[in-house]
Amino acid sequence: MLFNPSRDEARNFLFESWRKRRAKELLTPLEDLVAQLIEKHPEYHAMLEDTGRYQHRDYQPEQGETNPFLHLMMHLTIEEQISIDQPAGIRAHFVRLTRRLESEHDAQHRMMECLGEMIWQAQRSGTQPDAQIYFTCLERQ
């Protein structure tokens, strides 16, 4: 990512970007990108408009809960990966998936599954993320 924020910093960035979009304030290019991603997820709008209630909420995947903050930050990560083609070849996977699914957003969601798999494997094994795991998963999509 462009920066390595703490959990609270990342959440504040999302809350503030959405607040600025709704207030029609000037956004930085990164805030604008995040606001565009948020616009594509209306299911998160109310949550992002209630900082006090959601700032410190934990989400339990074992309970079937999706962490909206993680979801949006993974979109942002994938946007950056595509823009700079890192890891090398990621843009080609995005183009292929976009054509097949006829949706950039759906393509990113498939990529997100694979990004999550790579991160989970690295955490489980205590190693650095392995792009080969990412690409192997993408090739199955």
LINSULWO-V806288 format. One record per residue. N is the residue number from 1. RES is the residue in one small letter. PHI is phi as a letter, one per 40 degrees, with the letter a starting at -180 (none if undefined). OMEGA is omega as a letter, one per 40 degrees, with the letter a starting at -180 (NA if undefined). Layout:
[[N RES PHI OMEGA] [N RES PHI OMEGA]]
//
This chain:
[[1 m none a] [2 l c i] [3 f a a] [4 n b a] [5 p c i] [6 s c i] [7 r d a] [8 d c i] [9 e c i] [10 a c i] [11 r c i] [12 n c i] [13 f c i] [14 l c i] [15 f d a] [16 e c i] [17 s c a] [18 w c i] [19 r c a] [20 k c i] [21 r c a] [22 r c a] [23 a c a] [24 k f i] [25 e c i] [26 l c i] [27 l b i] [28 t c i] [29 p d a] [30 l c i] [31 e c i] [32 d c i] [33 l c i] [34 v c i] [35 a c i] [36 q c i] [37 l c i] [38 i c i] [39 e d i] [40 k c a] [41 h b a] [42 p d i] [43 e c i] [44 y b a] [45 h d a] [46 a c i] [47 m c a] [48 l c i] [49 e c a] [50 d b a] [51 t d a] [52 g d a] [53 r c a] [54 y b a] [55 q d a] [56 h b a] [57 r c i] [58 d c i] [59 y b a] [60 q b a] [61 p d i] [62 e c i] [63 q c i] [64 g g a] [65 e c i] [66 t c i] [67 n c a] [68 p c i] [69 f c i] [70 l c a] [71 h d a] [72 l c i] [73 m c i] [74 m c i] [75 h d a] [76 l c i] [77 t c a] [78 i c i] [79 e d i] [80 e c i] [81 q d a] [82 i c a] [83 s c a] [84 i b a] [85 d f i] [86 q b e] [87 p c a] [88 a d a] [89 g h a] [90 i c a] [91 r c i] [92 a c i] [93 h c i] [94 f c i] [95 v c a] [96 r c a] [97 l c i] [98 t c i] [99 r c a] [100 r c a] [101 l c a] [102 e f i] [103 s a i] [104 e c a] [105 h c i] [106 d c i] [107 a c i] [108 q c i] [109 h c i] [110 r c i] [111 m c a] [112 m c i] [113 e d a] [114 c c i] [115 l c i] [116 g c i] [117 e c i] [118 m c a] [119 i c i] [120 w c i] [121 q c a] [122 a c i] [123 q c a] [124 r c a] [125 s c a] [126 g g a] [127 t b i] [128 q c i] [129 p d a] [130 d b a] [131 a d i] [132 q c i] [133 i c i] [134 y d a] [135 f c i] [136 t c i] [137 c c a] [138 l c a] [139 e c i] [140 r c a] [141 q c NA]]
//
